[in-house]
Amino acid sequence: MKKLVATAALASVVIVFMTGCAAIGPIQGGVMGPLFTQTDAAVAVGTAGGAEKVGTSESTEIIGIATGDSSISKAMSNGGITKIHHVDCKVLNVLWGVYAKYTTVVYGE
């Protein structure tokens, strides 16, 4: 009986990690494939007149452990941008959480 309870508990934990927020989730306007995803999508549009500078920031995940800062403000800082023209994102995901990378790309002045 203890073995059955332990197996059920372990299966529950695995299911939570495979379906929860431990992996990069789908992006608005984008698609997500459980085996492989490599997409680009638009995120936002700002008021800058041009897109002379580019800044990027990224977060990565390897087997359920995610790190990084893929915020717009980090990408602006990395590119020396003060006014946003537009923001894109790039998503790479292999086997739904085995390896994933989310990159924010900010264009502006």
C-alpha positions in Angstrom: 0.0 0.0 0.0 2.9 2.4 0.8 4.4 1.7 -2.5 1.2 2.6 -4.3 0.8 5.8 -2.4 4.4 6.8 -3.1 4.0 6.1 -6.8 0.8 8.1 -7.0 2.4 11.0 -5.2 5.4 11.0 -7.5 3.1 10.8 -10.5 1.2 13.8 -9.2 4.3 15.8 -8.8 5.5 15.0 -12.3 2.1 15.9 -13.8 2.2 19.3 -12.0 5.6 20.1 -13.3 4.8 19.0 -16.8 1.6 21.1 -17.0 2.3 24.0 -14.6 4.3 27.2 -15.0 7.6 25.4 -14.8 8.0 25.6 -18.5 7.6 28.6 -20.9 4.0 29.0 -21.6 2.3 29.9 -24.8 2.6 33.4 -26.0 -0.3 35.6 -27.1 -0.7 35.3 -30.8 1.9 32.5 -31.0 1.7 28.7 -31.1 3.3 26.1 -28.8 4.2 22.6 -29.9 4.8 20.0 -27.2 7.7 18.4 -29.1 9.4 21.4 -30.7 8.7 25.1 -30.9 10.6 27.9 -32.6 8.5 31.0 -33.1 8.8 34.8 -33.4 6.0 37.0 -32.3 5.2 40.7 -31.8 4.7 41.9 -28.2 4.3 45.7 -28.2 4.6 48.9 -30.1 6.0 52.1 -28.6 6.1 55.8 -29.7 9.7 56.1 -30.9 10.2 57.4 -34.4 12.9 54.9 -35.4 14.6 51.6 -34.5 18.3 52.5 -34.6 19.2 50.4 -31.5 18.5 46.8 -30.6 18.6 45.3 -27.1 17.9 41.7 -26.1 17.3 39.8 -22.8 16.5 36.1 -22.3 15.5 33.4 -19.9 16.3 29.8 -20.2 15.0 26.5 -18.8 16.7 23.2 -18.6 14.8 20.2 -17.2 12.3 22.3 -15.2 14.8 24.8 -13.8 14.4 28.3 -15.2 16.7 31.3 -14.8 17.3 34.6 -16.4 15.6 38.0 -17.0 13.7 38.4 -20.2 12.0 41.6 -19.3 11.6 44.5 -21.6 13.4 46.8 -19.2 16.5 44.5 -19.1 16.5 44.4 -23.0 16.2 48.2 -23.0 19.2 48.5 -20.6 21.3 46.0 -22.6 20.7 48.0 -25.8 20.9 51.5 -24.3 17.4 52.2 -25.4 15.3 55.0 -23.8 12.3 55.1 -26.2 10.7 51.9 -27.6 9.8 51.5 -31.3 8.6 47.9 -31.0 9.2 44.7 -29.1 9.4 41.2 -30.4 9.9 37.8 -28.7 11.5 34.6 -29.8 10.6 31.2 -28.3 12.5 28.0 -28.5 11.2 24.9 -26.8 12.4 21.3 -27.0 10.3 18.5 -25.6 8.1 20.8 -23.5 10.5 21.8 -20.8 13.6 19.7 -21.4 15.2 22.9 -22.9 13.5 26.2 -23.5 14.7 29.8 -24.2 12.6 33.0 -24.3 14.2 36.1 -25.8 12.8 39.6 -25.7 14.0 41.9 -28.5 13.5 45.6 -28.1 14.0 48.1 -31.0 14.2 51.8 -30.4 16.2 54.9 -29.8 
